[in-house]
Structures are given as C-alpha cells and as structure tokens.
Amino acid sequence: MTRVAVLDDWQGVARGFADWSKLETRAEVVFFEQAFANEDHAATMLADFEIVLSMRERTPLPASLINRLPKLRMLGMTGARNRSLDVEACTARGVVVCNTVGGGGAEAATAELALGLLISAARAIPAGDASIRAGGFQNDVPVGIGLAGKTLGVIGLGRLGSHMARYGRALNMTVLAWSQNLTAEKAQAAGAELVSKEALLARSDAVSIHLVLSDRTRGLLGAADLARMKSGAILINTSRGPIVNEAALIEAVQARWIVAALDVFDREPLPDGHPLRRAGNTVMTPHLGYGVRESNSIRRVSRTHWRFWMAGRCVWLTRRPCGTSQSERMGAEPPSRQSSRLRFGAAGNPQIA
C-alpha cells in the first residue's frame, strides 16, 4: 500500500481540515505533528514513504535529504514558494513536485497578525494578560504607547505590505515605505511615502517587514540598521527570521533598544534555551502567520493533488520530472503560467498535457 507522509502539522489540525477517509482506503496516511530533530532524523522517518506533503518551509528538503528517500515519487507543498526545497534534485530523481495556490479568505491573514503584534507590543498586552492570570492587576505592567500620530515604516509594499499600510492609516499613523524596487507611484497608491531604508528606520516608531526571503533579503537588517531605529521602536517580523540578523536582533532587545514583535525565527520551532525565549522587550508567536481556518483549505487541495496522482489524472505541477514528453491537451488551463499539467498513462509514466 502506498504510504503518504503529512509533515509539519504542528497544531494538529490537518486531519480535521480535510476528509481523508476515501484516500485512506487506498493509502496509509501518517501525520507528523512534531518537527524532525535534524536531517538524519527526517531521512529515517521518511525513508518508507512514496508521497510527502509538506507545509511551506517548515521541514527543509535539500538535495541531501531528497536523495536519501529511495521510495519518494511525489512531493506536494502548500504555497507557491519554498526556498528550502531543492526542486532540481526532485527533477533529476523524477519526483513530481506540485504546489497549492492561494488561501481563499486568508490572503490578508499574515498582515492581520502583524497588526496584532504591533498593538500587542505597543500596549504591553501579553504582560497585562500574564499579570491578571498571576493574580495581579496593573502591577509591573509597562505603560503602553498610543499609535495615532506615530509613524509606521513598511519594508516591502507588496500584497501583505499594502494591507499593513492600510491598517496603519486606519490607526491615523503616517506610513513610510521602502524596498529595493519600490517606486514613488506605487508607494503613493498604497498611501505611503517612499523613503530610503535609512530614513525609514530613523523616522519610524514601528517597522513591519513584508518581504520574501531571498539571497538579496537575507540579513537585510543588521546591527547598524537596528542602531538607526528610535529607542523603544517596535520591529515586527512576520515574513522570515533570517531577513534580520539574529545576533544583532538579540543584542538590540537585550539592551532594550527596541521591542521585537516576532512570528518567525531563524530556526523553527525555536530551540529550547534560545536567548529570545528569555529576552524582555519581545512579543512572540509561534509562526502563526497565514495559519487561520480559512487558509487550511490548502490542505484539502494538497490532498486532492495526490488523490489525482494516484488515479492517473492531472495534477498542477511546480516542476515536471526529467524525460517527460508532450501529449494531447486535456481539460482547463492551469491557474498559473508557472505551473505545468501532468497526467499518468496506464503504465504510470508521467506525461505533460
């Protein structure tokens, strides 16, 4: 029987957000609710699976791991990007790679969380909650700051950054924006003023990051950048941890120079004993990002991918395997030009349609 691994179900919700019963009559489905300790652990646990369904970049899938999974034939991922997956290695092995697109009503969920982190940090909400639960009241709860009239800096003014800019304006904040390719016209259309990165950091009372992790954005904010921020300014990161130099961030919060409101980290789950777990001047959530009820529809789409794959029907592809050939066009066009369409013949041989 085919074995299917559903990875990274850290909140234990994957089974409940899709009906797996029909598929479980044809395959053994195993849900992994804990992160693997390391690559060796992942290789051992996944060696006997033909299909792996992953959640974005939670479990790294480099070539060194792909090549240690002898039975792997299909890899599905949620979302359109996964920089921790070596697609070329999958292609060389003939492993089908497919992805989900969109999250329905959850397209603003990450920006909504960024707003929540901003307000939580500004008003010391976690400290107030902890005091109430410990039997106190206002004792030792820091006095917060109002956001109206303050300045919000948005780094990355794409879809999520534009949402955050609108939230800032709704709070009567002045909104500044910067990214490498941002134009003044696009910034103005989002209700923001285009400034340099240096000016944004120096003028903002809160800075929110909304960028994709890439070679260009890795380590984008270092010690000198954090030093430019106002004392007591709030840095919100719901994008990816490595965009901010971790050592510099730890130093800045330990010195109480800035407040860090974080949903993402260099390594996830955040290791036990990590300095950020003990640091003051922080508000942290465990990479909740787009993980709302509405976005979990992508688990159903991922399930559908491998149901169609097992039935020899079309699936949406991120990358086709080596040696595939053209065949007659079938059905509707793919939802994205970046995807290919694949079907399987009677012998199980992949063909692009």
HELIX and SHEET records of a PDB file:
HELIX    1   1 SER A   21  GLU A   24  1                                   4    
HELIX    2   2 GLU A   39  LEU A   46  1                                   8    
HELIX    3   3 ALA A   63  ILE A   66  1                                   4    
HELIX    4   4 VAL A   87  ARG A   93  1                                   7    
HELIX    5   5 GLY A  104  ALA A  106  5                                   3    
HELIX    6   6 ALA A  109  ALA A  122  1                                  14    
HELIX    7   7 ILE A  125  ARG A  133  1                                   9    
HELIX    8   8 ARG A  159  ALA A  170  1                                  12    
HELIX    9   9 ALA A  184  ALA A  189  1                                   6    
HELIX   10  10 LYS A  197  ARG A  203  1                                   7    
HELIX   11  11 ALA A  223  ARG A  228  1                                   6    
HELIX   12  12 GLY A  241  ILE A  243  5                                   3    
HELIX   13  13 GLU A  246  GLN A  254  1                                   9    
HELIX   14  14 PRO A  275  ARG A  278  1                                   4    
HELIX   15  15 GLU A  294  ASN A  296  5                                   3    
HELIX   16  16 SER A  297  ALA A  311  1                                  15    
SHEET    1   A 5 ALA A  27  PHE A  31  0                                        
SHEET    2   A 5 THR A   2  VAL A   6  1                                        
SHEET    3   A 5 ILE A  51  SER A  54  1                                        
SHEET    4   A 5 MET A  74  MET A  77  1                                        
SHEET    5   A 5 VAL A  96  ASN A  99  1                                        
SHEET    1   B 7 GLU A 193  LEU A 194  0                                        
SHEET    2   B 7 THR A 174  TRP A 178  1                                        
SHEET    3   B 7 THR A 151  ILE A 155  1                                        
SHEET    4   B 7 ALA A 206  ILE A 209  1                                        
SHEET    5   B 7 ILE A 234  ASN A 237  1                                        
SHEET    6   B 7 VAL A 259  LEU A 262  1                                        
SHEET    7   B 7 THR A 282  MET A 284  1                                        
SHEET    1   C 3 VAL A 315  LEU A 317  0                                        
SHEET    2   C 3 SER A 340  PHE A 344 -1                                        
SHEET    3   C 3 PRO A 350  ILE A 352 -1                                        
END                                                                             
